[in-house]
């Protein structure tokens, strides 16, 4: 069946999300059309100012260009996230689908509110970019830095432990005024979610579920990046439903990347590491332990989680996933002893 113009141009736009070479040739192969026909589609996107290109022939490189790009700077003193949203961001995405606008409303206001209430900084800078495919927003404050603030107020040994706590959810340094759900649900609503502060980097990508914790740069304050496809099919309700019990509206389930419990590539073998991992698990009914990237664990580590913690917290269901054969053997051993 012959491909529609919209399908071909969407394919080209997707290729151009990151700089891509020889886009027309790839589109021609993918849709079984002539190189000339694919080139005409690329040229149409260039003429519409959606894509820019440089070079010729097989060396031609193409990329998305911003349709809208704006920046703002605010004093944090007395700032209201709802006013920033209504006056600056909402008008720039008013034509997007309602579910996409709802996710932006939630995620943007949550992240700006965090800067207002927690950063202890003086200024907030926001950079907005919209392309033919998506919207990306940078939110930067000049405060203490989120990971070191959590380390200090949470009495943690290392700021990397802050990333583990944020990944679990229900963590806040101000429980009187905050639930600790904002970062957790925002990270899962967006296609790309990044927090950078000092030399630490916390990233979640919807299509990869990929969490990273180290960065070579030294970034002052806290820098948050959100990116979402303009035609995303997700809704905030669909995100909430993944982590709540049926017919309930409470945040009762979490997914924890186990590899975040280790420092500097160390092996997960000790009870202290396990205790760090299971801290606050009792706040949930279900904890999914994602062992991706963890090839093996020690007997004491497994025993502390699946026997000691599980025996004293029978109301919490622990579900391991993506466990290697070696990890599964240690889990089975701990369960057998239990």
HELIX and SHEET records of a PDB file:
HELIX    1   1 UNK A    5  UNK A   15  1                                  11    
HELIX    2   2 UNK A   23  UNK A   31  1                                   9    
HELIX    3   3 UNK A   35  UNK A   47  1                                  13    
HELIX    4   4 UNK A   57  UNK A   59  5                                   3    
HELIX    5   5 UNK A   81  UNK A   84  1                                   4    
HELIX    6   6 UNK A   85  UNK A   89  3                                   5    
HELIX    7   7 UNK A   90  UNK A   93  5                                   4    
HELIX    8   8 UNK A   98  UNK A  118  1                                  21    
HELIX    9   9 UNK A  146  UNK A  153  1                                   8    
HELIX   10  10 UNK A  160  UNK A  168  1                                   9    
HELIX   11  11 UNK A  182  UNK A  189  1                                   8    
HELIX   12  12 UNK A  236  UNK A  241  1                                   6    
HELIX   13  13 UNK A  258  UNK A  261  5                                   4    
HELIX   14  14 UNK A  271  UNK A  278  1                                   8    
HELIX   15  15 UNK A  281  UNK A  283  5                                   3    
HELIX   16  16 UNK A  299  UNK A  303  1                                   5    
HELIX   17  17 UNK A  304  UNK A  309  3                                   6    
HELIX   18  18 UNK A  310  UNK A  312  1                                   3    
HELIX   19  19 UNK A  325  UNK A  337  1                                  13    
SHEET    1   A 3 UNK A  20  UNK A  21  0                                        
SHEET    2   A 3 UNK A  61  UNK A  64 -1                                        
SHEET    3   A 3 UNK A  51  UNK A  54 -1                                        
SHEET    1   B 6 UNK A  68  UNK A  75  0                                        
SHEET    2   B 6 UNK A 123  UNK A 130 -1                                        
SHEET    3   B 6 UNK A 134  UNK A 141 -1                                        
SHEET    4   B 6 UNK A 219  UNK A 229 -1                                        
SHEET    5   B 6 UNK A 192  UNK A 198 -1                                        
SHEET    6   B 6 UNK A 200  UNK A 205 -1                                        
SHEET    1   C 3 UNK A 253  UNK A 257  0                                        
SHEET    2   C 3 UNK A 286  UNK A 290  1                                        
SHEET    3   C 3 UNK A 317  UNK A 321  1                                        
END                                                                             
